Structure formats: structure tokens, C-alpha cells
Amino acid sequence: MTESGPQFESFDAIDGEILQILTEDPRTPYSEITDQLADAGYEMSTEGVRYRVSKILDTTTVFFLLDPREMTWEIVRITVIAANRPNAKQEAFDLLNEMPFWHVSKGIGTADVFAVGSMPSNKDVDAAVTAIREHDCVDRVEYLIVTDRNRDMHSYLNLDYLDVDDK
């Protein structure tokens, strides 16, 4: 929910289909999205698709996934376990936000903070990990230098989790 209220009254299977189409090609024309939706059993006008795409774009983040096999830089994923003291999790989150990571998140789970970034070399990754470990808000750091990945956007937005009626 945003300050102005929810962007979607509900996110449904049609929105999911549109988002999946756009992940394959964000420049897909509305008329082609309309055709693909019809093939999936959803009849919509081009104007209806335009409205839904507009709402989706208002509530999503552009996130380009780089293919590590095509990069000369290293893609690194870092997980941080914060020290067991007040405010350590927020301090670790703030620390990683000040570093050259293009995605930093905190939440609930086996790690406190997660970050993704691109760095010129393994030496730079080692320096970043060492710098993170040196802070007293950090208890443990684990990292992964990405060498390969599977990009399956249908699994990213698994429509089975949506509470939607059948078409």
C-alpha cells in the first residue's frame, strides 16, 4: 500500500499473464498483449490492457537481470547475519545501502540483510566482504559470486499462489 492507497484492488491472473509477457519483452505492443491474452483465454480490449499495464508499471520495479556469462564484471550476492544487539539489523542494512549494491533488502528469515551487486573482479568482491565483516553490526557474512543462473519468470510470478477464480 502506498500513501495514496493500494495500486491494485486485487492482482489477478490476467495481471500475472501481462506481467509475464512484459518480462519476456517489455516493449510488447498492447495489441500483441491483447492477442496473447486471448490465446490464454482472456478477452480484453487494447484499452483495458493499456490500463492494466499502467497499473502494473506503477507498482513494479524495473529489474534487469544480468547474465553472468555475458558480463566481464562479477555479480555477487551477499547475505548478512546482524549482531545480536539493538539496531544492528538496521545498521547492517544502512551499511550495505551505502556500498555499491544495486539491490539491498532486509526481512525475516535465516539472514537479516541480502544484497546484490556487480564488481569488476574477485579482488573487489573480497574487499567488499572484508569491509562488511569489519563492522560491529555484522556477526556473519556469506557470499556467492554468480557463475550461472536460470531465469524462469513464470516461476518468479507463480500464479498458483494467487487466489483467483478459474477463467
Residue pairs with C-beta under 8 A, 6 or more apart in sequence:
7 55
7 58
7 59
8 15
8 55
8 59
11 162
12 162
12 164
13 42
13 159
13 162
13 164
13 167
14 37
14 42
14 44
14 52
15 52
15 55
15 56
16 157
16 159
16 162
17 36
17 37
17 40
17 42
17 159
18 33
18 37
18 49
18 52
18 53
18 56
19 56
19 60
19 157
20 153
20 154
20 157
21 28
21 33
21 36
22 28
22 33
22 53
22 56
23 153
23 156
23 157
24 153
28 36
30 46
30 49
30 50
30 53
31 46
33 49
33 53
34 44
34 45
34 46
34 49
37 43
37 44
37 49
38 44
41 167
42 167
44 52
63 103
65 149
65 151
66 75
66 118
67 149
67 151
68 74
68 75
68 146
68 147
68 148
68 149
69 148
71 118
72 120
73 118
73 119
73 120
73 121
74 118
74 119
74 120
74 121
74 122
74 124
74 125
74 145
74 146
75 116
75 117
75 118
75 145
75 146
76 116
76 117
76 118
76 119
76 125
76 128
76 143
76 144
76 145
76 146
77 114
77 115
77 116
77 143
77 144
77 146
78 96
78 101
78 114
78 115
78 116
78 117
78 128
78 129
78 132
78 141
78 142
78 143
79 111
79 113
79 114
79 141
79 142
79 143
80 92
80 96
80 111
80 112
80 113
80 114
80 115
80 132
80 138
80 140
80 141
81 111
81 112
81 138
81 139
81 140
81 141
82 88
82 89
82 91
82 92
82 112
82 113
82 137
82 138
82 139
83 136
83 137
83 138
83 139
84 139
85 137
87 137
88 112
88 137
88 138
88 139
89 106
89 112
89 113
89 137
90 106
91 135
91 137
92 106
92 112
92 113
92 135
92 137
92 138
93 104
93 106
93 112
93 113
95 132
95 135
95 137
95 138
96 104
96 113
96 115
96 132
97 104
99 115
99 117
99 128
99 131
99 132
100 117
100 118
100 119
100 128
101 115
101 116
101 117
102 116
102 117
102 118
103 114
103 115
103 116
103 117
104 113
104 114
104 115
104 116
105 113
105 114
105 115
106 112
106 113
106 114
107 114
111 142
117 128
119 125
119 128
122 145
125 143
125 145
129 141
129 143
132 138
132 141
133 141
